[in-house]
Amino acid sequence: MVDIQDIRDSLQDQIVADAKELEKIKKAMKRIRAAHQRYLDLLERAKQTEERVLAAASVLHQDRYSDTESMKEFLAERGIEVEQSPPQKQNL
């Protein structure tokens, strides 16, 4: 039969082990916190810049005098895909 004191001792041992593990985890998190924040900042800047590129590209895509194929190739080489939409007819 399991003694209540054995259960208490096991729980205390587990608490001590978990507390030490938690301390290690927090130290590791502290070491990478700045890098993680930098990553999040860059991610936001990348999102904003990509939106700006795509907006400008969509405007040029509607211009029949723009070299959209070269622009699409340039962007594709950099991992940015411009969605194809049929050009609108312009009334002259």
Biopython code that builds the backbone (N, CA, C, O; Angstrom):
import numpy as np
from Bio.PDB.StructureBuilder import StructureBuilder

atoms = [
    (1, "MET", "N", (0.835, -1.178, 0.000)),
    (1, "MET", "CA", (0.000, 0.000, 0.000)),
    (1, "MET", "C", (0.880, 1.242, 0.000)),
    (1, "MET", "O", (1.926, 1.273, 0.648)),
    (2, "VAL", "N", (0.451, 2.258, -0.727)),
    (2, "VAL", "CA", (1.214, 3.495, -0.851)),
    (2, "VAL", "C", (0.925, 4.377, 0.351)),
    (2, "VAL", "O", (-0.225, 4.611, 0.724)),
    (3, "ASP", "N", (1.987, 4.847, 0.931)),
    (3, "ASP", "CA", (1.883, 5.718, 2.096)),
    (3, "ASP", "C", (1.665, 7.155, 1.635)),
    (3, "ASP", "O", (2.251, 7.576, 0.637)),
    (4, "ILE", "N", (0.843, 7.906, 2.336)),
    (4, "ILE", "CA", (0.565, 9.296, 1.999)),
    (4, "ILE", "C", (1.836, 10.141, 2.006)),
    (4, "ILE", "O", (1.960, 11.089, 1.231)),
    (5, "GLN", "N", (2.763, 9.802, 2.868)),
    (5, "GLN", "CA", (4.035, 10.539, 2.934)),
    (5, "GLN", "C", (4.849, 10.319, 1.657)),
    (5, "GLN", "O", (5.529, 11.229, 1.183)),
    (6, "ASP", "N", (4.775, 9.107, 1.107)),
    (6, "ASP", "CA", (5.471, 8.825, -0.156)),
    (6, "ASP", "C", (4.897, 9.691, -1.286)),
    (6, "ASP", "O", (5.637, 10.185, -2.136)),
    (7, "ILE", "N", (3.611, 9.864, -1.284)),
    (7, "ILE", "CA", (2.955, 10.704, -2.297)),
    (7, "ILE", "C", (3.405, 12.154, -2.136)),
    (7, "ILE", "O", (3.736, 12.827, -3.112)),
    (8, "ARG", "N", (3.413, 12.625, -0.886)),
    (8, "ARG", "CA", (3.869, 13.998, -0.615)),
    (8, "ARG", "C", (5.316, 14.194, -1.061)),
    (8, "ARG", "O", (5.646, 15.192, -1.700)),
    (9, "ASP", "N", (6.171, 13.238, -0.719)),
    (9, "ASP", "CA", (7.588, 13.325, -1.101)),
    (9, "ASP", "C", (7.741, 13.341, -2.623)),
    (9, "ASP", "O", (8.532, 14.114, -3.162)),
    (10, "SER", "N", (6.993, 12.500, -3.302)),
    (10, "SER", "CA", (7.053, 12.456, -4.770)),
    (10, "SER", "C", (6.598, 13.775, -5.381)),
    (10, "SER", "O", (7.215, 14.282, -6.317)),
    (11, "LEU", "N", (5.507, 14.328, -4.839)),
    (11, "LEU", "CA", (5.013, 15.613, -5.345)),
    (11, "LEU", "C", (6.018, 16.737, -5.101)),
    (11, "LEU", "O", (6.223, 17.599, -5.956)),
    (12, "GLN", "N", (6.642, 16.714, -3.919)),
    (12, "GLN", "CA", (7.646, 17.736, -3.621)),
    (12, "GLN", "C", (8.849, 17.603, -4.556)),
    (12, "GLN", "O", (9.369, 18.605, -5.047)),
    (13, "ASP", "N", (9.288, 16.376, -4.802)),
    (13, "ASP", "CA", (10.403, 16.145, -5.720)),
    (13, "ASP", "C", (10.055, 16.630, -7.134)),
    (13, "ASP", "O", (10.882, 17.221, -7.829)),
    (14, "GLN", "N", (8.815, 16.365, -7.534)),
    (14, "GLN", "CA", (8.381, 16.790, -8.867)),
    (14, "GLN", "C", (8.326, 18.313, -8.951)),
    (14, "GLN", "O", (8.717, 18.893, -9.965)),
    (15, "ILE", "N", (7.846, 18.960, -7.897)),
    (15, "ILE", "CA", (7.791, 20.428, -7.861)),
    (15, "ILE", "C", (9.200, 21.008, -7.976)),
    (15, "ILE", "O", (9.419, 21.950, -8.737)),
    (16, "VAL", "N", (10.143, 20.461, -7.238)),
    (16, "VAL", "CA", (11.532, 20.948, -7.276)),
    (16, "VAL", "C", (12.109, 20.757, -8.679)),
    (16, "VAL", "O", (12.722, 21.671, -9.230)),
    (17, "ALA", "N", (11.915, 19.584, -9.248)),
    (17, "ALA", "CA", (12.442, 19.310, -10.592)),
    (17, "ALA", "C", (11.797, 20.240, -11.629)),
    (17, "ALA", "O", (12.492, 20.782, -12.489)),
    (18, "ASP", "N", (10.483, 20.426, -11.552)),
    (18, "ASP", "CA", (9.786, 21.300, -12.495)),
    (18, "ASP", "C", (10.206, 22.758, -12.322)),
    (18, "ASP", "O", (10.339, 23.485, -13.306)),
    (19, "ALA", "N", (10.414, 23.185, -11.086)),
    (19, "ALA", "CA", (10.835, 24.562, -10.833)),
    (19, "ALA", "C", (12.217, 24.810, -11.437)),
    (19, "ALA", "O", (12.456, 25.867, -12.019)),
    (20, "LYS", "N", (13.124, 23.847, -11.303)),
    (20, "LYS", "CA", (14.458, 23.977, -11.892)),
    (20, "LYS", "C", (14.373, 24.005, -13.417)),
    (20, "LYS", "O", (15.062, 24.787, -14.072)),
    (21, "GLU", "N", (13.529, 23.152, -13.969)),
    (21, "GLU", "CA", (13.339, 23.125, -15.428)),
    (21, "GLU", "C", (12.745, 24.441, -15.917)),
    (21, "GLU", "O", (13.167, 24.973, -16.943)),
    (22, "LEU", "N", (11.779, 24.957, -15.193)),
    (22, "LEU", "CA", (11.155, 26.225, -15.552)),
    (22, "LEU", "C", (12.179, 27.356, -15.513)),
    (22, "LEU", "O", (12.162, 28.245, -16.365)),
    (23, "GLU", "N", (13.057, 27.320, -14.535)),
    (23, "GLU", "CA", (14.111, 28.337, -14.443)),
    (23, "GLU", "C", (15.012, 28.286, -15.687)),
    (23, "GLU", "O", (15.368, 29.330, -16.232)),
    (24, "LYS", "N", (15.380, 27.084, -16.135)),
    (24, "LYS", "CA", (16.196, 26.934, -17.342)),
    (24, "LYS", "C", (15.456, 27.450, -18.577)),
    (24, "LYS", "O", (16.037, 28.128, -19.425)),
    (25, "ILE", "N", (14.194, 27.126, -18.661)),
    (25, "ILE", "CA", (13.385, 27.571, -19.800)),
    (25, "ILE", "C", (13.321, 29.098, -19.857)),
    (25, "ILE", "O", (13.495, 29.700, -20.916)),
    (26, "LYS", "N", (13.071, 29.709, -18.705)),
    (26, "LYS", "CA", (12.981, 31.172, -18.665)),
    (26, "LYS", "C", (14.305, 31.834, -19.023)),
    (26, "LYS", "O", (14.313, 32.866, -19.695)),
    (27, "LYS", "N", (15.422, 31.261, -18.588)),
    (27, "LYS", "CA", (16.730, 31.800, -18.947)),
    (27, "LYS", "C", (16.958, 31.703, -20.452)),
    (27, "LYS", "O", (17.456, 32.640, -21.075)),
    (28, "ALA", "N", (16.590, 30.560, -21.030)),
    (28, "ALA", "CA", (16.738, 30.384, -22.476)),
    (28, "ALA", "C", (15.849, 31.367, -23.236)),
    (28, "ALA", "O", (16.264, 31.931, -24.248)),
    (29, "MET", "N", (14.640, 31.568, -22.751)),
    (29, "MET", "CA", (13.724, 32.524, -23.387)),
    (29, "MET", "C", (14.283, 33.939, -23.316)),
    (29, "MET", "O", (14.168, 34.709, -24.270)),
    (30, "LYS", "N", (14.890, 34.278, -22.180)),
    (30, "LYS", "CA", (15.456, 35.610, -22.009)),
    (30, "LYS", "C", (16.588, 35.847, -23.004)),
    (30, "LYS", "O", (16.736, 36.947, -23.536)),
    (31, "ARG", "N", (17.391, 34.802, -23.253)),
    (31, "ARG", "CA", (18.510, 34.929, -24.192)),
    (31, "ARG", "C", (18.039, 35.202, -25.612)),
    (31, "ARG", "O", (18.720, 35.908, -26.357)),
    (32, "ILE", "N", (16.904, 34.666, -26.000)),
    (32, "ILE", "CA", (16.452, 34.835, -27.392)),
    (32, "ILE", "C", (15.345, 35.871, -27.555)),
    (32, "ILE", "O", (14.867, 36.092, -28.668)),
    (33, "ARG", "N", (14.935, 36.501, -26.475)),
    (33, "ARG", "CA", (13.845, 37.477, -26.537)),
    (33, "ARG", "C", (14.133, 38.606, -27.525)),
    (33, "ARG", "O", (13.267, 38.950, -28.330)),
    (34, "ALA", "N", (15.319, 39.182, -27.481)),
    (34, "ALA", "CA", (15.662, 40.293, -28.380)),
    (34, "ALA", "C", (15.634, 39.842, -29.837)),
    (34, "ALA", "O", (15.134, 40.558, -30.704)),
    (35, "ALA", "N", (16.169, 38.661, -30.100)),
    (35, "ALA", "CA", (16.163, 38.145, -31.475)),
    (35, "ALA", "C", (14.727, 37.886, -31.949)),
    (35, "ALA", "O", (14.386, 38.147, -33.103)),
    (36, "HIS", "N", (13.915, 37.382, -31.062)),
    (36, "HIS", "CA", (12.523, 37.124, -31.417)),
    (36, "HIS", "C", (11.791, 38.427, -31.718)),
    (36, "HIS", "O", (11.016, 38.495, -32.673)),
    (37, "GLN", "N", (12.025, 39.453, -30.922)),
    (37, "GLN", "CA", (11.378, 40.743, -31.159)),
    (37, "GLN", "C", (11.856, 41.334, -32.481)),
    (37, "GLN", "O", (11.066, 41.903, -33.233)),
    (38, "ARG", "N", (13.143, 41.200, -32.760)),
    (38, "ARG", "CA", (13.691, 41.679, -34.037)),
    (38, "ARG", "C", (13.027, 40.946, -35.190)),
    (38, "ARG", "O", (12.680, 41.562, -36.198)),
    (39, "TYR", "N", (12.846, 39.641, -35.054)),
    (39, "TYR", "CA", (12.173, 38.848, -36.080)),
    (39, "TYR", "C", (10.748, 39.355, -36.308)),
    (39, "TYR", "O", (10.322, 39.522, -37.450)),
    (40, "LEU", "N", (10.021, 39.597, -35.233)),
    (40, "LEU", "CA", (8.646, 40.090, -35.368)),
    (40, "LEU", "C", (8.606, 41.456, -36.037)),
    (40, "LEU", "O", (7.724, 41.721, -36.854)),
    (41, "ASP", "N", (9.554, 42.324, -35.697)),
    (41, "ASP", "CA", (9.637, 43.638, -36.337)),
    (41, "ASP", "C", (9.911, 43.501, -37.833)),
    (41, "ASP", "O", (9.281, 44.171, -38.652)),
    (42, "LEU", "N", (10.854, 42.629, -38.180)),
    (42, "LEU", "CA", (11.163, 42.415, -39.594)),
    (42, "LEU", "C", (9.990, 41.801, -40.340)),
    (42, "LEU", "O", (9.733, 42.140, -41.495)),
    (43, "LEU", "N", (9.290, 40.910, -39.687)),
    (43, "LEU", "CA", (8.113, 40.291, -40.298)),
    (43, "LEU", "C", (7.061, 41.343, -40.632)),
    (43, "LEU", "O", (6.466, 41.308, -41.710)),
    (44, "GLU", "N", (6.832, 42.271, -39.719)),
    (44, "GLU", "CA", (5.864, 43.343, -39.948)),
    (44, "GLU", "C", (6.327, 44.260, -41.082)),
    (44, "GLU", "O", (5.534, 44.641, -41.942)),
    (45, "ARG", "N", (7.618, 44.612, -41.078)),
    (45, "ARG", "CA", (8.145, 45.462, -42.149)),
    (45, "ARG", "C", (8.037, 44.763, -43.495)),
    (45, "ARG", "O", (7.699, 45.394, -44.497)),
    (46, "ALA", "N", (8.321, 43.470, -43.527)),
    (46, "ALA", "CA", (8.223, 42.700, -44.771)),
    (46, "ALA", "C", (6.784, 42.683, -45.278)),
    (46, "ALA", "O", (6.542, 42.825, -46.477)),
    (47, "LYS", "N", (5.848, 42.511, -44.379)),
    (47, "LYS", "CA", (4.432, 42.487, -44.760)),
    (47, "LYS", "C", (4.020, 43.826, -45.368)),
    (47, "LYS", "O", (3.369, 43.864, -46.412)),
    (48, "GLN", "N", (4.395, 44.911, -44.721)),
    (48, "GLN", "CA", (4.041, 46.236, -45.224)),
    (48, "GLN", "C", (4.697, 46.513, -46.571)),
    (48, "GLN", "O", (4.064, 47.056, -47.476)),
    (49, "THR", "N", (5.963, 46.140, -46.700)),
    (49, "THR", "CA", (6.682, 46.378, -47.958)),
    (49, "THR", "C", (6.104, 45.534, -49.079)),
    (49, "THR", "O", (5.956, 46.016, -50.202)),
    (50, "GLU", "N", (5.775, 44.285, -48.794)),
    (50, "GLU", "CA", (5.191, 43.423, -49.817)),
    (50, "GLU", "C", (3.833, 43.967, -50.260)),
    (50, "GLU", "O", (3.523, 43.961, -51.451)),
    (51, "GLU", "N", (3.032, 44.433, -49.321)),
    (51, "GLU", "CA", (1.740, 45.024, -49.691)),
    (51, "GLU", "C", (1.936, 46.227, -50.604)),
    (51, "GLU", "O", (1.186, 46.408, -51.564)),
    (52, "ARG", "N", (2.943, 47.053, -50.309)),
    (52, "ARG", "CA", (3.224, 48.230, -51.131)),
    (52, "ARG", "C", (3.686, 47.813, -52.534)),
    (52, "ARG", "O", (3.267, 48.400, -53.531)),
    (53, "VAL", "N", (4.558, 46.788, -52.600)),
    (53, "VAL", "CA", (5.027, 46.284, -53.894)),
    (53, "VAL", "C", (3.862, 45.743, -54.713)),
    (53, "VAL", "O", (3.735, 46.042, -55.901)),
    (54, "LEU", "N", (3.021, 44.951, -54.077)),
    (54, "LEU", "CA", (1.894, 44.363, -54.797)),
    (54, "LEU", "C", (0.897, 45.427, -55.262)),
    (54, "LEU", "O", (0.326, 45.315, -56.346)),
    (55, "ALA", "N", (0.692, 46.452, -54.443)),
    (55, "ALA", "CA", (-0.214, 47.533, -54.842)),
    (55, "ALA", "C", (0.342, 48.273, -56.051)),
    (55, "ALA", "O", (-0.385, 48.539, -57.008)),
    (56, "ALA", "N", (1.619, 48.604, -56.009)),
    (56, "ALA", "CA", (2.237, 49.303, -57.141)),
    (56, "ALA", "C", (2.253, 48.418, -58.376)),
    (56, "ALA", "O", (1.999, 48.892, -59.483)),
    (57, "ALA", "N", (2.550, 47.137, -58.199)),
    (57, "ALA", "CA", (2.585, 46.216, -59.332)),
    (57, "ALA", "C", (1.207, 46.064, -59.963)),
    (57, "ALA", "O", (1.093, 45.948, -61.184)),
    (58, "SER", "N", (0.171, 46.066, -59.150)),
    (58, "SER", "CA", (-1.174, 45.916, -59.716)),
    (58, "SER", "C", (-1.565, 47.155, -60.519)),
    (58, "SER", "O", (-2.288, 47.051, -61.510)),
    (59, "VAL", "N", (-1.091, 48.323, -60.093)),
    (59, "VAL", "CA", (-1.354, 49.547, -60.871)),
    (59, "VAL", "C", (-0.646, 49.458, -62.213)),
    (59, "VAL", "O", (-1.246, 49.718, -63.255)),
    (60, "LEU", "N", (0.642, 49.087, -62.186)),
    (60, "LEU", "CA", (1.386, 48.976, -63.440)),
    (60, "LEU", "C", (0.840, 47.874, -64.329)),
    (60, "LEU", "O", (0.883, 47.982, -65.554)),
    (61, "HIS", "N", (0.333, 46.826, -63.726)),
    (61, "HIS", "CA", (-0.218, 45.716, -64.506)),
    (61, "HIS", "C", (-1.394, 46.184, -65.364)),
    (61, "HIS", "O", (-1.643, 45.629, -66.434)),
    (62, "GLN", "N", (-2.101, 47.183, -64.903)),
    (62, "GLN", "CA", (-3.245, 47.701, -65.654)),
    (62, "GLN", "C", (-2.817, 48.629, -66.800)),
    (62, "GLN", "O", (-3.619, 48.942, -67.680)),
    (63, "ASP", "N", (-1.569, 49.059, -66.785)),
    (63, "ASP", "CA", (-1.057, 49.965, -67.808)),
    (63, "ASP", "C", (-0.520, 49.144, -68.974)),
    (63, "ASP", "O", (0.451, 48.403, -68.824)),
    (64, "ARG", "N", (-1.140, 49.276, -70.110)),
    (64, "ARG", "CA", (-0.745, 48.441, -71.250)),
    (64, "ARG", "C", (0.628, 48.803, -71.795)),
    (64, "ARG", "O", (1.183, 48.048, -72.594)),
    (65, "TYR", "N", (1.191, 49.929, -71.392)),
    (65, "TYR", "CA", (2.510, 50.340, -71.869)),
    (65, "TYR", "C", (3.638, 49.906, -70.938)),
    (65, "TYR", "O", (4.809, 50.111, -71.260)),
    (66, "SER", "N", (3.313, 49.316, -69.800)),
    (66, "SER", "CA", (4.328, 48.858, -68.857)),
    (66, "SER", "C", (4.799, 47.462, -69.223)),
    (66, "SER", "O", (4.024, 46.651, -69.729)),
    (67, "ASP", "N", (6.052, 47.186, -68.970)),
    (67, "ASP", "CA", (6.634, 45.868, -69.216)),
    (67, "ASP", "C", (6.338, 44.978, -68.007)),
    (67, "ASP", "O", (7.206, 44.755, -67.163)),
    (68, "THR", "N", (5.130, 44.485, -67.937)),
    (68, "THR", "CA", (4.714, 43.722, -66.758)),
    (68, "THR", "C", (5.373, 42.356, -66.680)),
    (68, "THR", "O", (5.559, 41.832, -65.582)),
    (69, "GLU", "N", (5.730, 41.767, -67.808)),
    (69, "GLU", "CA", (6.370, 40.446, -67.771)),
    (69, "GLU", "C", (7.737, 40.527, -67.097)),
    (69, "GLU", "O", (8.063, 39.681, -66.265)),
    (70, "SER", "N", (8.533, 41.524, -67.443)),
    (70, "SER", "CA", (9.842, 41.689, -66.798)),
    (70, "SER", "C", (9.679, 41.968, -65.313)),
    (70, "SER", "O", (10.431, 41.458, -64.482)),
    (71, "MET", "N", (8.677, 42.794, -64.993)),
    (71, "MET", "CA", (8.432, 43.115, -63.588)),
    (71, "MET", "C", (8.037, 41.851, -62.832)),
    (71, "MET", "O", (8.534, 41.615, -61.731)),
    (72, "LYS", "N", (7.154, 41.037, -63.399)),
    (72, "LYS", "CA", (6.725, 39.800, -62.738)),
    (72, "LYS", "C", (7.901, 38.849, -62.559)),
    (72, "LYS", "O", (8.012, 38.202, -61.517)),
    (73, "GLU", "N", (8.776, 38.750, -63.545)),
    (73, "GLU", "CA", (9.952, 37.892, -63.431)),
    (73, "GLU", "C", (10.873, 38.396, -62.322)),
    (73, "GLU", "O", (11.371, 37.612, -61.513)),
    (74, "PHE", "N", (11.094, 39.704, -62.291)),
    (74, "PHE", "CA", (11.939, 40.318, -61.255)),
    (74, "PHE", "C", (11.388, 40.001, -59.870)),
    (74, "PHE", "O", (12.134, 39.611, -58.973)),
    (75, "LEU", "N", (10.076, 40.171, -59.700)),
    (75, "LEU", "CA", (9.461, 39.905, -58.402)),
    (75, "LEU", "C", (9.467, 38.418, -58.072)),
    (75, "LEU", "O", (9.709, 38.037, -56.927)),
    (76, "ALA", "N", (9.200, 37.574, -59.070)),
    (76, "ALA", "CA", (9.170, 36.122, -58.843)),
    (76, "ALA", "C", (10.537, 35.622, -58.377)),
    (76, "ALA", "O", (10.617, 34.726, -57.537)),
    (77, "GLU", "N", (11.615, 36.199, -58.922)),
    (77, "GLU", "CA", (12.962, 35.813, -58.500)),
    (77, "GLU", "C", (13.192, 36.129, -57.028)),
    (77, "GLU", "O", (14.069, 35.548, -56.390)),
    (78, "ARG", "N", (12.410, 37.043, -56.501)),
    (78, "ARG", "CA", (12.543, 37.442, -55.104)),
    (78, "ARG", "C", (11.428, 36.859, -54.231)),
    (78, "ARG", "O", (11.239, 37.277, -53.088)),
    (79, "GLY", "N", (10.695, 35.891, -54.781)),
    (79, "GLY", "CA", (9.671, 35.195, -54.010)),
    (79, "GLY", "C", (8.365, 35.953, -53.858)),
    (79, "GLY", "O", (7.579, 35.663, -52.957)),
    (80, "ILE", "N", (8.128, 36.927, -54.736)),
    (80, "ILE", "CA", (6.892, 37.708, -54.678)),
    (80, "ILE", "C", (6.092, 37.417, -55.934)),
    (80, "ILE", "O", (6.523, 37.725, -57.045)),
    (81, "GLU", "N", (4.930, 36.824, -55.748)),
    (81, "GLU", "CA", (4.079, 36.478, -56.875)),
    (81, "GLU", "C", (2.988, 37.526, -57.055)),
    (81, "GLU", "O", (2.237, 37.828, -56.128)),
    (82, "VAL", "N", (2.916, 38.068, -58.255)),
    (82, "VAL", "CA", (1.882, 39.041, -58.580)),
    (82, "VAL", "C", (0.723, 38.278, -59.196)),
    (82, "VAL", "O", (0.892, 37.536, -60.164)),
    (83, "GLU", "N", (-0.449, 38.471, -58.623)),
    (83, "GLU", "CA", (-1.622, 37.777, -59.143)),
    (83, "GLU", "C", (-1.955, 38.303, -60.530)),
    (83, "GLU", "O", (-1.840, 39.497, -60.807)),
    (84, "GLN", "N", (-2.364, 37.401, -61.378)),
    (84, "GLN", "CA", (-2.775, 37.795, -62.722)),
    (84, "GLN", "C", (-4.240, 38.199, -62.706)),
    (84, "GLN", "O", (-5.093, 37.467, -62.204)),
    (85, "SER", "N", (-4.518, 39.345, -63.249)),
    (85, "SER", "CA", (-5.902, 39.741, -63.454)),
    (85, "SER", "C", (-5.979, 40.262, -64.872)),
    (85, "SER", "O", (-5.046, 40.918, -65.335)),
    (86, "PRO", "N", (-7.054, 39.993, -65.566)),
    (86, "PRO", "CA", (-7.138, 40.413, -66.962)),
    (86, "PRO", "C", (-7.052, 41.928, -67.058)),
    (86, "PRO", "O", (-7.669, 42.636, -66.263)),
    (87, "PRO", "N", (-6.286, 42.436, -68.035)),
    (87, "PRO", "CA", (-6.181, 43.874, -68.192)),
    (87, "PRO", "C", (-7.530, 44.486, -68.567)),
    (87, "PRO", "O", (-8.310, 43.905, -69.322)),
    (88, "GLN", "N", (-7.776, 45.648, -68.032)),
    (88, "GLN", "CA", (-9.027, 46.338, -68.337)),
    (88, "GLN", "C", (-8.856, 47.129, -69.624)),
    (88, "GLN", "O", (-7.790, 47.678, -69.904)),
    (89, "LYS", "N", (-9.920, 47.172, -70.388)),
    (89, "LYS", "CA", (-9.885, 47.951, -71.621)),
    (89, "LYS", "C", (-9.965, 49.419, -71.280)),
    (89, "LYS", "O", (-10.708, 49.836, -70.392)),
    (90, "GLN", "N", (-9.184, 50.189, -72.004)),
    (90, "GLN", "CA", (-9.219, 51.621, -71.793)),
    (90, "GLN", "C", (-9.940, 52.275, -72.962)),
    (90, "GLN", "O", (-9.639, 51.999, -74.123)),
    (91, "ASN", "N", (-10.872, 53.123, -72.655)),
    (91, "ASN", "CA", (-11.587, 53.853, -73.699)),
    (91, "ASN", "C", (-10.787, 55.079, -74.076)),
    (91, "ASN", "O", (-10.441, 55.892, -73.219)),
    (92, "LEU", "N", (-10.493, 55.211, -75.350)),
    (92, "LEU", "CA", (-9.732, 56.380, -75.816)),
    (92, "LEU", "C", (-10.619, 57.349, -76.525)),
    (92, "LEU", "O", (-10.153, 58.391, -76.986)),
]
sb = StructureBuilder()
sb.init_structure("model")
sb.init_model(0)
sb.init_chain("A")
sb.init_seg("    ")
for serial, (resi, resn, name, xyz) in enumerate(atoms, 1):
    if name == "N":
        sb.init_residue(resn, " ", resi, " ")
    sb.init_atom(name, np.array(xyz, "f"), 0.0, 1.0, " ", f" {name:<3s}", serial, name[0])
structure = sb.get_structure()
